[in-house]
Amino acid sequence: MIDDKARTETNETSKLVPGNRQHSSWRSYIKYVEPLLYIIGVLWVVATLTFGLMQLTNDDVVDQVFSQQQSLSVEAQAEKRTDLGLTAPIWVQYGRWLGGVIQGDLGQSLVTGEPVSALLWSKLPASLLLMGSAVGLTLLISLPLGLWTAHNAGTVGDRLVRGITLFGNTMPNFFTALLLLYVVALKLNWLPVIARHNDPAALILPTVTLVWSMSAKYIQQIRALALDELSKPYITGLRTRGLSWYMIYSRYFLRAIAGPIVALVALSCGSLLGGVTIVETIFMWDGVGKMAFDAITDRDYPVLQAYVLWLAALYILFNGGADLLQTKLNHREREEAGHE
């Protein structure tokens, strides 16, 4: 009893010491600065590697675009490269580009001369629309099916759904896209082949392509989460108390598996916002992914470097956000369990 009292007095005294208070403030400061430095470091490494890889190509935008569009002489090609800054030493090009990025200037497109940031923002709404439709429809399909297969594990229906999801996982997106394009658009002529602006029908085929593969993964993971949760003793206890399955699922079960599902959705959103390059290109969907594909084809280095930076920033943002949200959900679940 005396030792506990002395320890308490010591702790209270240490709180009053200015040095300890200053040390605590430094620790809290470092706690917030360290993740920021980590993010900056990751983005710098990604940017540097991307810039270096761009320099390994044997041709440039003059060879891919201007020489094909115009009959340029060798002298005209050299003059064009000088105008675009491609003849400067690599370290000079890197310094200019990195300095611009630090100031918020991603440069200009070598093909159109348009600011890269404006080009990226103009393509973002199409990718946002595709992401929202794909993720929303995927959750509407996979969440009920995943829970149903877990609840009816081992039945014929469960085996059938698992077989379909296995088949969906083995089909790459480009194959699904080409198959839908050939059957639905070309043979049946139900939907347009090429996406048109302000045409809702053009959104259907790319959305179905993404939902097919995403739903297969989501159903499997939700089923595994549900089976693990159903095997826990508290489910048996709730059933013994006479609670219905609807009450168990709505009040306890969904909250318990919400964290991993949120993390899964966050990863999907980051990937889709970064642009699904193959799907957008096949359906001519004018989003961020198609912009990246065109930049690769045209050797438009500033656009491609900005795209890679955008993709890295998205993954960091969505992963960090998913971790924070999952932590809060788990904390709230523990608090509610303690109250009950």
Buried (B, 14 or more C-beta within 10 A) or exposed (E): EEEEEEEEEEEEEEEEEEEEEEEEEEEEEEEEEEEEEEBEEBBBEBBEEBBEEBEEEEEBBBBBBBBEEEEBEEEBBBBBBEEBEBEBEEEEBBEBBBEBBEEEBBBBBBBEEEBBBEBBEEBBEBBBBBBBBBBEBBBEBBBEBBBBBBBEBEEEEBEEBBEBBEEBEEBEBBEBBBEBBEEBBEEEEEBBBEBEEEEEEBBBBBBBBBBBBBBBBBBBBBBBBBBEBBEEEEBEEBEEEEBEEEEBBEEBBBBBBBBBBBBBBBBBBBBBBBBBBBBBBBBBBBBBBBBBBBBBEBBBBBBBBBBBBBBBBBBBBBBEBBBEBBEEBBEEBEEEEEEE
